[in-house]
Amino acid sequence: MKRLEIGSSAFDQLSLHDVRVYAFVRQRQQYEVNLSLDIDYLAEWNRLPDDRHDFLVVPATLTFMDVVDLQIHLDWGTLDRLHKKGYISDPKSKALSFVVNEEGLSRAKELFEKLFAK
């Protein structure tokens, strides 16, 4: 597997919209704290002639070195709506995790097939 390192000067050129984060890890090394995100990076996004989209998805680890003053913001309104539909556990504790139940997983697969399968 190849490793590509991008410095802070090139970071602004990356398009990180619609990136799914699977996990994040904070690593403390002596006087430095690094943050690593396990992501699927959308390397290419092409519109097909029949109005569907074709994606090149690359599994990647995005690491921020020497992180200070980290803030994480979650859209609680979206999480509450997903809970009311029965797709995830109750996020009212505002914990940094929630559980996707069987109905939510089934609905996600159904939508994926509808939107992206040929």
MODA-V634607 format. One record per residue. N is the residue number from 1. RES is the residue in three letters. PSI is psi in degrees with one decimal (999 if undefined). NEAR is the number of other ideal C-beta (glycine too) atoms within 12 Angstrom. Layout:
BEGIN
n=N res=RES psi=PSI near=NEAR
n=N res=RES psi=PSI near=NEAR
END
This chain:
BEGIN
n=1 res=MET psi=133.8 near=7
n=2 res=LYS psi=151.4 near=7
n=3 res=ARG psi=128.1 near=8
n=4 res=LEU psi=124.2 near=15
n=5 res=GLU psi=130.3 near=13
n=6 res=ILE psi=125.8 near=18
n=7 res=GLY psi=170.6 near=11
n=8 res=SER psi=-27.1 near=12
n=9 res=SER psi=-30.4 near=8
n=10 res=ALA psi=-11.4 near=10
n=11 res=PHE psi=-37.7 near=15
n=12 res=ASP psi=-16.6 near=10
n=13 res=GLN psi=-13.2 near=10
n=14 res=LEU psi=142.3 near=20
n=15 res=SER psi=109.5 near=13
n=16 res=LEU psi=23.2 near=20
n=17 res=HIS psi=153.9 near=10
n=18 res=ASP psi=33.1 near=14
n=19 res=VAL psi=125.3 near=22
n=20 res=ARG psi=128.0 near=20
n=21 res=VAL psi=122.3 near=22
n=22 res=TYR psi=-30.5 near=16
n=23 res=ALA psi=155.1 near=17
n=24 res=PHE psi=146.0 near=21
n=25 res=VAL psi=131.4 near=18
n=26 res=ARG psi=125.4 near=19
n=27 res=GLN psi=122.0 near=18
n=28 res=ARG psi=125.3 near=12
n=29 res=GLN psi=100.1 near=14
n=30 res=GLN psi=-104.2 near=8
n=31 res=TYR psi=13.1 near=8
n=32 res=GLU psi=142.5 near=15
n=33 res=VAL psi=125.0 near=19
n=34 res=ASN psi=147.5 near=22
n=35 res=LEU psi=122.3 near=27
n=36 res=SER psi=133.9 near=21
n=37 res=LEU psi=128.3 near=26
n=38 res=ASP psi=112.1 near=18
n=39 res=ILE psi=164.6 near=25
n=40 res=ASP psi=111.6 near=21
n=41 res=TYR psi=129.6 near=27
n=42 res=LEU psi=96.8 near=22
n=43 res=ALA psi=-33.5 near=19
n=44 res=GLU psi=146.0 near=13
n=45 res=TRP psi=104.6 near=17
n=46 res=ASN psi=137.9 near=13
n=47 res=ARG psi=126.8 near=11
n=48 res=LEU psi=160.4 near=12
n=49 res=PRO psi=-30.2 near=8
n=50 res=ASP psi=19.7 near=8
n=51 res=ASP psi=10.7 near=9
n=52 res=ARG psi=176.2 near=15
n=53 res=HIS psi=150.1 near=18
n=54 res=ASP psi=130.8 near=17
n=55 res=PHE psi=145.0 near=21
n=56 res=LEU psi=108.3 near=13
n=57 res=VAL psi=128.9 near=18
n=58 res=VAL psi=118.3 near=19
n=59 res=PRO psi=136.0 near=20
n=60 res=ALA psi=159.7 near=26
n=61 res=THR psi=119.6 near=24
n=62 res=LEU psi=118.1 near=29
n=63 res=THR psi=126.9 near=25
n=64 res=PHE psi=124.9 near=23
n=65 res=MET psi=142.3 near=18
n=66 res=ASP psi=58.2 near=17
n=67 res=VAL psi=133.8 near=22
n=68 res=VAL psi=150.1 near=13
n=69 res=ASP psi=48.8 near=9
n=70 res=LEU psi=132.2 near=14
n=71 res=GLN psi=133.2 near=8
n=72 res=ILE psi=127.7 near=16
n=73 res=HIS psi=126.8 near=11
n=74 res=LEU psi=146.6 near=17
n=75 res=ASP psi=92.7 near=12
n=76 res=TRP psi=-29.0 near=19
n=77 res=GLY psi=-43.8 near=12
n=78 res=THR psi=-43.7 near=16
n=79 res=LEU psi=-40.2 near=27
n=80 res=ASP psi=-41.8 near=19
n=81 res=ARG psi=-40.8 near=15
n=82 res=LEU psi=-37.1 near=25
n=83 res=HIS psi=-43.6 near=23
n=84 res=LYS psi=-29.7 near=15
n=85 res=LYS psi=-6.7 near=16
n=86 res=GLY psi=16.8 near=18
n=87 res=TYR psi=-23.7 near=27
n=88 res=ILE psi=165.8 near=27
n=89 res=SER psi=166.2 near=19
n=90 res=ASP psi=118.0 near=19
n=91 res=PRO psi=10.4 near=24
n=92 res=LYS psi=-21.8 near=13
n=93 res=SER psi=-12.0 near=13
n=94 res=LYS psi=28.1 near=15
n=95 res=ALA psi=164.4 near=15
n=96 res=LEU psi=24.6 near=15
n=97 res=SER psi=158.7 near=16
n=98 res=PHE psi=165.7 near=22
n=99 res=VAL psi=131.9 near=19
n=100 res=VAL psi=124.9 near=21
n=101 res=ASN psi=178.5 near=18
n=102 res=GLU psi=-40.6 near=13
n=103 res=GLU psi=-42.6 near=18
n=104 res=GLY psi=-41.3 near=23
n=105 res=LEU psi=-43.0 near=16
n=106 res=SER psi=-43.9 near=15
n=107 res=ARG psi=-39.5 near=19
n=108 res=ALA psi=-43.7 near=21
n=109 res=LYS psi=-41.5 near=17
n=110 res=GLU psi=-46.0 near=15
n=111 res=LEU psi=-38.3 near=14
n=112 res=PHE psi=-47.5 near=13
n=113 res=GLU psi=-43.3 near=12
n=114 res=LYS psi=-41.4 near=12
n=115 res=LEU psi=-29.1 near=14
n=116 res=PHE psi=-15.1 near=16
n=117 res=ALA psi=150.5 near=10
n=118 res=LYS psi=999 near=10
END
